[in-house]
Amino acid sequence: MKRIISAENPLVKTLRALSSDAGAVRRLGLVWLEGVHLVQAALQAGYRADPLVTTDEGLQMAEIGALAQAVGEAGTVVLHRALFNWISGLEHGPQVGMLIERPKGARPNPGSAVVLDRIQDAGNVGAILRTAAAAGCGAAYLLRGSAGAWTPKVLRAAMGAHFGLPIFEDAPWDQVANIVPRPIYATAAMADVSLYELPLNQPVTWVFGNEGQGISEHLMAKCSAVVRIPQAAAVESLNVAAAAAVCLFEGVRQRQPS
Protein backbone atom coordinates (compact mmCIF):
# COMPACT_ATOMS: atom_id res chain seq x y z
CA MET A 1 0.00 0.00 0.00
CA LYS A 2 1.22 3.48 -0.82
CA ARG A 3 1.54 5.88 2.12
CA ILE A 4 1.24 9.66 1.86
CA ILE A 5 2.20 12.07 4.63
CA SER A 6 2.40 15.42 2.81
CA ALA A 7 -0.42 17.88 2.13
CA GLU A 8 1.54 18.91 -0.99
CA ASN A 9 1.02 15.52 -2.62
CA PRO A 10 -0.97 15.92 -5.90
CA LEU A 11 -3.54 13.30 -4.88
CA VAL A 12 -4.12 15.01 -1.54
CA LYS A 13 -4.56 18.37 -3.27
CA THR A 14 -7.07 16.82 -5.68
CA LEU A 15 -9.08 15.24 -2.87
CA ARG A 16 -9.08 18.47 -0.87
CA ALA A 17 -10.35 20.39 -3.91
CA LEU A 18 -13.12 17.87 -4.55
CA SER A 19 -14.15 18.00 -0.90
CA SER A 20 -14.17 21.79 -0.53
CA ASP A 21 -14.89 23.25 -3.98
CA ALA A 22 -18.28 22.48 -5.57
CA GLY A 23 -16.93 23.36 -9.02
CA ALA A 24 -14.03 20.91 -8.83
CA VAL A 25 -16.16 17.91 -9.82
CA ARG A 26 -16.93 19.43 -13.22
CA ARG A 27 -13.46 20.92 -13.62
CA LEU A 28 -11.56 17.72 -12.83
CA GLY A 29 -14.10 15.14 -14.00
CA LEU A 30 -13.62 13.25 -10.72
CA VAL A 31 -15.80 12.39 -7.72
CA TRP A 32 -14.72 11.89 -4.10
CA LEU A 33 -16.91 9.40 -2.24
CA GLU A 34 -16.46 9.58 1.52
CA GLY A 35 -17.62 7.03 4.07
CA VAL A 36 -18.14 3.27 4.22
CA HIS A 37 -21.69 3.31 2.85
CA LEU A 38 -20.88 5.33 -0.28
CA VAL A 39 -17.75 3.31 -1.01
CA GLN A 40 -19.63 0.04 -0.62
CA ALA A 41 -22.45 1.27 -2.87
CA ALA A 42 -20.02 2.37 -5.58
CA LEU A 43 -18.06 -0.88 -5.54
CA GLN A 44 -21.26 -2.92 -5.66
CA ALA A 45 -22.37 -0.85 -8.66
CA GLY A 46 -19.17 -1.76 -10.49
CA TYR A 47 -17.13 1.41 -10.05
CA ARG A 48 -13.35 1.08 -9.72
CA ALA A 49 -11.49 2.73 -6.86
CA ASP A 50 -8.80 5.00 -8.27
CA PRO A 51 -7.72 4.80 -5.47
CA LEU A 52 -9.32 3.75 -2.17
CA VAL A 53 -8.04 6.11 0.54
CA THR A 54 -7.92 5.28 4.24
CA THR A 55 -5.81 5.57 7.41
CA ASP A 56 -3.94 3.10 9.61
CA GLU A 57 -6.73 3.44 12.16
CA GLY A 58 -9.29 2.80 9.44
CA LEU A 59 -7.60 -0.40 8.37
CA GLN A 60 -8.15 -1.75 11.88
CA MET A 61 -11.93 -1.44 11.43
CA ALA A 62 -13.60 -4.54 10.03
CA GLU A 63 -15.67 -2.81 7.33
CA ILE A 64 -12.82 -0.64 6.06
CA GLY A 65 -10.36 -3.52 6.21
CA ALA A 66 -12.74 -5.57 4.07
CA LEU A 67 -12.98 -2.74 1.53
CA ALA A 68 -9.19 -2.48 1.33
CA GLN A 69 -8.94 -6.23 0.85
CA ALA A 70 -11.54 -6.11 -1.93
CA VAL A 71 -9.73 -3.29 -3.74
CA GLY A 72 -6.27 -4.75 -3.17
CA GLU A 73 -3.01 -3.23 -1.94
CA ALA A 74 -2.15 -1.72 -5.32
CA GLY A 75 -5.38 0.29 -5.31
CA THR A 76 -5.21 1.48 -1.70
CA VAL A 77 -3.54 4.62 -0.33
CA VAL A 78 -2.98 5.19 3.39
CA LEU A 79 -2.94 8.72 4.83
CA HIS A 80 -2.15 10.06 8.27
CA ARG A 81 -5.44 10.53 10.12
CA ALA A 82 -4.97 14.29 10.48
CA LEU A 83 -4.37 14.55 6.74
CA PHE A 84 -7.53 12.59 5.98
CA ASN A 85 -9.52 14.82 8.34
CA TRP A 86 -8.09 17.90 6.60
CA ILE A 87 -9.26 16.57 3.24
CA SER A 88 -12.76 15.85 4.49
CA GLY A 89 -13.09 19.09 6.43
CA LEU A 90 -14.49 17.10 9.35
CA GLU A 91 -12.82 16.87 12.75
CA HIS A 92 -13.70 13.19 12.93
CA GLY A 93 -13.71 12.07 9.31
CA PRO A 94 -14.96 8.63 8.28
CA GLN A 95 -11.40 7.40 7.55
CA VAL A 96 -12.24 5.90 4.19
CA GLY A 97 -13.03 7.32 0.79
CA MET A 98 -12.78 6.45 -2.86
CA LEU A 99 -11.92 8.45 -5.95
CA ILE A 100 -13.82 7.66 -9.15
CA GLU A 101 -14.32 9.26 -12.53
CA ARG A 102 -17.44 11.40 -12.77
CA PRO A 103 -20.13 9.11 -14.24
CA LYS A 104 -21.41 9.94 -17.71
CA GLY A 105 -23.31 8.27 -20.50
CA ALA A 106 -26.21 7.10 -18.34
CA ARG A 107 -29.56 6.23 -19.89
CA PRO A 108 -32.97 6.67 -18.27
CA ASN A 109 -34.62 3.58 -16.85
CA PRO A 110 -38.35 2.88 -17.17
CA GLY A 111 -40.46 4.64 -14.57
CA SER A 112 -41.35 8.11 -13.39
CA ALA A 113 -38.87 10.98 -13.56
CA VAL A 114 -38.04 13.96 -11.37
CA VAL A 115 -36.85 17.34 -12.61
CA LEU A 116 -35.10 19.73 -10.23
CA ASP A 117 -35.34 23.39 -11.24
CA ARG A 118 -32.55 25.42 -9.58
CA ILE A 119 -32.77 23.64 -6.23
CA GLN A 120 -29.67 25.00 -4.56
CA ASP A 121 -29.53 23.41 -1.13
CA ALA A 122 -27.34 20.31 -1.29
CA GLY A 123 -29.32 18.60 1.46
CA ASN A 124 -32.56 19.07 -0.46
CA VAL A 125 -31.05 17.79 -3.71
CA GLY A 126 -29.61 14.72 -2.01
CA ALA A 127 -32.84 14.00 -0.15
CA ILE A 128 -34.88 14.21 -3.36
CA LEU A 129 -32.48 11.89 -5.18
CA ARG A 130 -32.67 9.42 -2.29
CA THR A 131 -36.47 9.56 -2.32
CA ALA A 132 -36.61 9.22 -6.10
CA ALA A 133 -34.44 6.11 -6.00
CA ALA A 134 -36.52 4.62 -3.18
CA ALA A 135 -39.73 5.33 -5.11
CA GLY A 136 -38.43 3.49 -8.17
CA CYS A 137 -37.96 6.49 -10.44
CA GLY A 138 -36.18 5.92 -13.73
CA ALA A 139 -34.23 9.18 -13.94
CA ALA A 140 -33.49 12.51 -12.27
CA TYR A 141 -32.75 15.69 -14.22
CA LEU A 142 -30.98 18.57 -12.47
CA LEU A 143 -31.43 21.73 -14.50
CA ARG A 144 -28.77 24.43 -14.55
CA GLY A 145 -28.62 26.32 -11.28
CA SER A 146 -29.20 23.28 -9.09
CA ALA A 147 -26.56 22.06 -6.64
CA GLY A 148 -24.11 19.67 -8.29
CA ALA A 149 -25.28 16.08 -8.04
CA TRP A 150 -21.80 14.66 -7.38
CA THR A 151 -20.62 17.11 -4.73
CA PRO A 152 -19.85 15.72 -1.24
CA LYS A 153 -22.86 17.21 0.57
CA VAL A 154 -25.32 15.95 -2.04
CA LEU A 155 -23.67 12.52 -2.04
CA ARG A 156 -23.90 12.27 1.75
CA ALA A 157 -27.56 13.31 1.78
CA ALA A 158 -28.46 10.86 -1.00
CA MET A 159 -26.91 7.90 0.85
CA GLY A 160 -25.94 5.90 -2.24
CA ALA A 161 -28.97 6.74 -4.39
CA HIS A 162 -26.62 7.90 -7.16
CA PHE A 163 -25.71 4.30 -7.92
CA GLY A 164 -29.25 3.13 -8.58
CA LEU A 165 -30.72 6.19 -10.28
CA PRO A 166 -29.60 7.64 -13.64
CA ILE A 167 -28.81 11.32 -13.04
CA PHE A 168 -28.50 14.00 -15.72
CA GLU A 169 -27.15 17.49 -15.09
CA ASP A 170 -27.44 20.77 -16.98
CA ALA A 171 -29.69 19.49 -19.78
CA PRO A 172 -31.87 22.27 -21.29
CA TRP A 173 -35.49 22.12 -20.17
CA ASP A 174 -36.83 22.09 -23.73
CA GLN A 175 -34.79 18.95 -24.39
CA VAL A 176 -35.76 17.32 -21.09
CA ALA A 177 -39.46 18.05 -21.63
CA ASN A 178 -39.36 16.09 -24.89
CA ILE A 179 -37.96 12.88 -23.40
CA VAL A 180 -39.50 12.53 -19.94
CA PRO A 181 -42.72 10.59 -19.31
CA ARG A 182 -46.02 12.42 -19.70
CA PRO A 183 -47.97 13.87 -18.03
CA ILE A 184 -45.71 16.39 -16.30
CA TYR A 185 -46.87 17.65 -12.91
CA ALA A 186 -45.82 20.47 -10.61
CA THR A 187 -47.05 21.60 -7.20
CA ALA A 188 -48.27 24.98 -5.94
CA ALA A 189 -49.89 25.83 -2.63
CA MET A 190 -52.86 27.63 -4.22
CA ALA A 191 -53.62 25.13 -7.01
CA ASP A 192 -57.23 23.99 -7.35
CA VAL A 193 -56.52 20.29 -7.97
CA SER A 194 -55.42 18.07 -5.09
CA LEU A 195 -52.52 15.65 -5.46
CA TYR A 196 -54.88 12.89 -4.37
CA GLU A 197 -57.10 13.45 -7.41
CA LEU A 198 -54.33 12.50 -9.85
CA PRO A 199 -54.05 9.09 -11.51
CA LEU A 200 -50.45 8.12 -10.73
CA ASN A 201 -50.49 4.40 -11.47
CA GLN A 202 -48.40 4.93 -14.63
CA PRO A 203 -45.04 6.73 -15.07
CA VAL A 204 -45.23 10.51 -14.79
CA THR A 205 -42.76 13.36 -14.37
CA TRP A 206 -42.62 15.62 -11.32
CA VAL A 207 -41.01 19.07 -11.46
CA PHE A 208 -39.79 20.59 -8.18
CA GLY A 209 -38.60 24.18 -8.03
CA ASN A 210 -36.20 26.53 -6.32
CA GLU A 211 -36.60 26.84 -2.55
CA GLY A 212 -37.47 30.55 -2.67
CA GLN A 213 -38.73 31.25 -6.19
CA GLY A 214 -40.49 28.02 -7.05
CA ILE A 215 -40.69 26.72 -10.61
CA SER A 216 -39.69 28.94 -13.54
CA GLU A 217 -42.55 30.19 -15.71
CA HIS A 218 -41.18 28.56 -18.85
CA LEU A 219 -41.09 25.20 -17.05
CA MET A 220 -44.57 25.68 -15.68
CA ALA A 221 -45.84 26.29 -19.22
CA LYS A 222 -44.87 22.73 -20.19
CA CYS A 223 -46.62 21.11 -17.21
CA SER A 224 -49.79 19.16 -17.82
CA ALA A 225 -51.24 20.19 -14.46
CA VAL A 226 -50.32 22.00 -11.26
CA VAL A 227 -51.58 20.45 -8.03
CA ARG A 228 -51.55 21.20 -4.32
CA ILE A 229 -50.62 18.96 -1.43
CA PRO A 230 -53.44 19.22 1.14
CA GLN A 231 -52.10 20.40 4.49
CA ALA A 232 -53.10 22.23 7.65
CA ALA A 233 -54.01 25.87 7.10
CA ALA A 234 -51.55 27.10 9.73
CA VAL A 235 -48.57 25.79 7.75
CA GLU A 236 -47.43 27.94 4.83
CA SER A 237 -45.78 25.22 2.74
CA LEU A 238 -43.72 22.05 2.82
CA ASN A 239 -39.98 21.94 2.32
CA VAL A 240 -39.28 20.95 -1.30
CA ALA A 241 -37.72 17.62 -0.30
CA ALA A 242 -40.73 16.78 1.87
CA ALA A 243 -43.11 17.75 -0.95
CA ALA A 244 -41.20 15.51 -3.34
CA ALA A 245 -41.49 12.58 -0.93
CA VAL A 246 -45.25 13.03 -0.59
CA CYS A 247 -45.78 13.23 -4.37
CA LEU A 248 -43.50 10.35 -5.32
CA PHE A 249 -44.81 7.98 -2.69
CA GLU A 250 -48.42 8.74 -3.54
CA GLY A 251 -47.46 7.25 -6.91
CA VAL A 252 -45.93 4.23 -5.16
CA ARG A 253 -49.14 3.80 -3.16
CA GLN A 254 -51.33 3.92 -6.26
CA ARG A 255 -49.20 1.34 -8.05
CA GLN A 256 -49.57 -1.22 -5.27
CA PRO A 257 -51.73 -4.24 -6.14
CA SER A 258 -55.24 -3.79 -4.77
Buried (B, 14 or more C-beta within 10 A) or exposed (E): BBEBEEBEBEBBEBBBBBBEEBEBBBEBEBBBBBBBBBBBBBBEEEBBBEBBBBBEEBBEBEEBBEBBEBBEEEBBBBBBBEBBBBBBEEEEBBBBBBBBEBBEEEEBEEBBBBBBBBBEBBBBBBBBBBBBBBBBBBBBBBBEEBBBBBBBBBBBBBBBBBBBBBBBBEBEBEEBBEEBBEBBBBBBEEBEEEBEEBEBEEBBBBBBBBBEEBBBEEBBEBBEBBBBBEEEEEEEBBEBBBBBBBBBBBBBEBBEEE
